[in-house]
Amino acid sequence: MSLSAEQIGEFRAFAEELADAAAAAIQPYFRAALEVQDKGGRLYDPVTVADKAAEDAMRALIQARYPEHGILGEEQGVAVGSSPLTWVLDPIDGTRAFITGLPLWGTLIALNDGERPRIGVMNQPFTGERFVGTPEGAWRSGAPLKTRACADLASATLMCTTPDMFDTEARKAAFQDVAGKARLMRYGGDCYAYCMLASGFVDVIVEASLQPYDVQALMPIIEGAGGVITAWDGSSAQNGGCVVACGDPALHAQLVQMLRHAM
């Protein structure tokens, strides 16, 4: 369904209410002693009471305000709504950073209209930064965001959360081919790296093994700032998996050609 400018404004304001509620639930636990559980799987996948409390707070607000809307959250899965609209929530993207006291984490909130995410919020309450993307643009704490021009991989700054996310030899090799040609390669960052791309400080992010809630909120932010984010073959990134984001559309087109064979 298409959203009017009035609806975009209404839902953006509500997304920011969700960010405030999540922040209130999370902040008492950051840099505090807390129990960490491993959800299991191929890689260490930590979860804390802060993750669960933040998602609980956001779900309660959505169900009270828009009971017809669907919800997809990392900790509690899917609640199907009668509306095409779905809120996609990652209460703490970057839990590994969170439990090690690093501020490279954030709460991710997206509103998907049934076709793609139209509104995205990344909130980092410890640093006091809020990144918002809509069809009208992208902003950091109210200031407009703009990606930077960089059409040459040899001049690019590339980021990736961890090389461990490449779960096949083909994907590892494809990533290493790109990383070996970049000017600067940095690991870590989770959602914060994507927001630095939207801010013009990072040129490329190449990742794999992502979930929809890892990426949907970041898509409107990057696109609103003038960047491009897709799957490695150029299709929509909203389902997660192998994702490439670029600040410069020309460089993005080059990278799709380098990566698409490894999808």
C-alpha positions in Angstrom: 0.0 0.0 0.0 1.2 3.5 -0.7 1.5 5.9 2.3 0.5 9.5 2.1 2.8 12.3 3.4 0.4 12.7 6.3 0.7 9.0 7.2 4.5 9.0 6.8 4.6 11.9 9.3 2.3 10.1 11.7 4.2 6.8 11.6 7.6 8.5 11.8 6.5 10.2 15.0 5.3 6.9 16.4 8.5 5.2 15.4 10.4 7.8 17.4 8.1 7.0 20.4 9.1 3.4 20.0 12.7 4.4 20.0 12.2 6.4 23.3 10.5 3.4 24.9 13.2 1.0 23.9 15.9 3.4 25.1 14.3 3.7 28.5 14.2 -0.1 28.8 17.8 -0.6 27.6 19.8 2.2 29.2 19.9 0.8 32.8 21.6 -2.3 31.5 24.4 -0.8 29.4 27.8 -1.1 31.0 26.2 -2.9 33.9 26.6 -6.5 35.1 24.0 -8.7 33.5 23.5 -12.3 32.5 24.1 -13.1 28.8 22.5 -16.1 27.1 23.5 -17.8 23.8 20.6 -18.4 21.5 22.7 -21.0 19.7 23.4 -21.5 16.0 26.4 -21.4 13.8 27.9 -18.3 15.5 27.7 -17.1 19.1 24.3 -15.3 19.3 24.0 -13.5 22.6 20.8 -12.1 24.1 20.2 -10.2 27.3 17.3 -9.0 29.4 17.8 -5.6 27.8 17.0 -7.0 24.4 13.8 -8.7 25.7 12.7 -5.7 27.7 13.1 -3.3 24.8 11.1 -5.5 22.4 8.4 -6.0 25.0 8.1 -2.2 25.4 7.8 -1.6 21.7 5.4 -4.4 21.0 3.1 -3.2 23.8 3.0 0.3 22.3 2.3 -1.0 18.8 -0.5 -3.4 20.0 -2.1 -0.5 21.9 -1.9 2.1 19.2 -2.2 0.0 16.0 -3.6 -3.4 16.9 -4.2 -4.1 13.2 -0.5 -3.8 12.3 1.8 -6.8 12.1 5.1 -7.1 14.0 8.3 -8.9 13.2 10.8 -8.8 16.0 14.1 -10.5 16.6 13.2 -11.9 20.1 9.5 -12.8 19.7 9.1 -13.5 16.0 6.0 -12.7 13.9 2.6 -11.4 15.0 0.4 -11.3 11.9 -1.8 -8.2 11.5 -4.9 -7.6 9.4 -3.2 -4.6 7.8 -0.4 -4.8 5.2 1.7 -2.6 7.5 4.3 -4.4 9.6 6.7 -3.0 12.2 10.1 -4.7 12.0 12.1 -4.5 15.2 15.6 -5.3 16.4 15.8 -4.1 20.0 19.6 -4.2 20.2 21.4 -4.6 16.9 25.0 -5.2 18.0 24.4 -7.2 21.2 28.1 -8.3 21.1 29.1 -4.7 21.2 26.5 -4.0 23.9 27.8 -6.7 26.2 31.4 -5.5 25.8 30.6 -1.9 26.7 31.1 -0.5 23.2 28.5 2.0 21.9 28.4 0.5 18.4 24.8 -0.8 18.8 21.4 0.6 18.3 17.7 -0.1 18.3 16.3 -0.7 14.7 12.7 0.2 13.9 11.2 -0.1 10.4 7.7 0.2 9.0 7.2 -2.0 6.0 4.1 -1.2 3.9 3.8 -4.7 2.4 6.2 -3.9 -0.4 9.3 -2.5 1.2 10.4 -0.6 4.3 9.3 3.1 4.0 10.4 4.4 7.4 13.5 3.5 9.3 15.0 4.5 12.7 18.3 3.7 14.2 18.5 5.0 17.8 21.7 5.0 19.9 20.6 6.4 23.3 24.1 6.3 24.9 25.6 8.6 22.3 22.3 10.5 22.0 22.1 9.9 18.2 19.0 9.1 16.2 19.1 8.3 12.5 15.8 8.5 10.6 15.0 7.7 7.0 11.7 8.3 5.1 10.9 8.7 1.3 11.6 12.4 1.9 15.2 12.0 3.1 17.4 11.0 6.0 18.5 12.8 9.1 20.8 12.4 12.1 19.2 14.0 15.2 17.4 16.5 12.8 20.4 17.3 10.6 20.2 16.1 6.9 22.4 13.2 5.9 24.2 12.8 2.6 26.4 10.0 1.4 29.7 11.0 -0.3 30.8 10.4 -3.8 33.3 7.5 -4.3 33.1 5.7 -7.6 36.4 3.9 -7.3 36.8 0.9 -4.9 40.6 1.7 -4.6 39.6 5.0 -2.8 36.8 3.4 -0.7 36.5 2.8 3.0 34.8 -0.6 3.5 33.2 -2.0 6.6 31.9 -5.4 7.7 30.7 -6.5 11.1 32.7 -9.8 11.1 34.3 -12.0 8.5 32.7 -15.0 10.3 29.3 -14.1 8.7 30.4 -15.4 5.3 29.1 -18.9 5.6 30.4 -20.4 2.3 33.8 -20.5 0.6 32.4 -18.6 -2.4 31.0 -15.8 -0.2 34.3 -15.6 1.7 36.3 -15.4 -1.5 34.0 -12.8 -3.0 34.2 -10.6 0.1 38.0 -10.9 0.2 38.2 -9.9 -3.5 36.3 -6.7 -2.7 38.2 -6.1 0.6 41.6 -6.6 -1.0 40.9 -3.8 -3.5 39.6 -1.2 -0.9 41.7 1.6 0.5 40.7 0.9 4.1 39.0 -2.1 5.6 37.4 -2.0 9.1 35.5 -4.7 11.0 32.8 -4.1 13.6 30.1 -1.5 13.6 26.8 -3.5 13.1 24.0 -1.0 12.4 26.3 2.0 13.4 28.5 1.4 10.3 25.5 1.7 8.0 24.6 5.0 9.6 28.2 6.2 9.1 27.8 5.3 5.4 24.7 7.4 5.3 26.6 10.2 7.0 29.4 10.2 4.4 32.2 8.6 6.5 32.1 5.0 5.0 31.7 4.1 1.4 30.9 0.4 1.3 29.5 -2.3 3.5 29.5 -5.9 2.4 27.8 -8.5 4.7 26.0 -11.8 4.7 23.9 -14.0 7.0 21.6 -11.0 7.8 18.0 -11.3 9.0 15.2 -8.9 7.8 15.2 -7.1 11.2 19.0 -6.5 10.8 18.5 -4.4 7.6 15.0 -3.1 7.0 15.3 0.0 9.2 18.7 0.9 7.6 17.3 0.8 4.1 15.3 4.1 4.3 18.2 5.8 6.1 20.8 4.9 3.4 18.4 5.5 0.5 17.2 8.8 2.0 20.8 9.9 2.2 21.4 9.2 -1.5 23.0 5.7 -1.2 22.0 2.3 -2.5 21.5 -0.9 -0.5 20.6 -4.2 -2.1 21.3 -7.9 -2.1 24.5 -9.0 -3.8 22.6 -9.6 -7.0 21.0 -6.2 -7.0 17.6 -7.4 -5.8 15.9 -6.1 -2.6 17.8 -6.3 0.6 14.7 -6.4 2.8 14.9 -10.2 3.3 18.4 -10.0 4.6 21.0 -12.6 3.5 23.9 -11.2 1.5 23.8 -7.4 1.5 25.9 -4.7 -0.1 25.5 -1.0 0.7 27.2 1.9 -1.1 27.2 5.7 -0.7 27.8 6.1 -4.5 25.4 4.4 -6.9 28.2 4.0 -9.5 30.3 2.0 -7.1 27.4 -0.1 -6.1 26.8 -1.1 -9.7 30.4 -2.3 -9.9 30.2 -4.2 -6.6 27.1 -6.1 -7.7 29.0 -7.4 -10.7 31.8 -8.5 -8.3 29.5 -10.2 -5.8 26.5 -11.5 -7.6 28.0 -14.9 -8.6 28.4 -15.8 -4.9 24.8 -15.3 -3.9 
